[in-house]
């Protein structure tokens, strides 16, 4: 029987990991991506990897880049670019019958908040199914603007 009550770490997806690498993200992690988008976990032989040493150690496995957690990516955005990304639930009025409106959950939306200076928010209209996927969309949005 599968237990859905376990909390697991959320790693960024393959495309986000490559964007992070291209923007200078560096850390020691226990997961990495190969060049076909398959994630691998560390072993006793390679307990931790960084983008710096991964090609040397795992070139035979077609190492592409490390697979950091979403939390590490969010921290990178805060430290490198001075922005904070949050996910908020969004609700809106939906017409379910002509003239009949009802408030419904639309999904999760990310907001990007500058930590210094301007108080304006970057708030693209992107809805996601989970708060984690909304935050990852925010990370990708920021990294694509910085490359």
Protein Blocks (a to p, Z undefined) as FASTA:
>chain_A
ZZfkbccdddddfklmmmmmmnopacddfbdcdfkopacdddfklmbacfklmmmmmmmn
opabdcddfklmmmmmmmmnopacddddddddddfbghiacdddfbdcdddddfehjabd
cdddbddfbfklmmmmmmmmmmmmmZZ
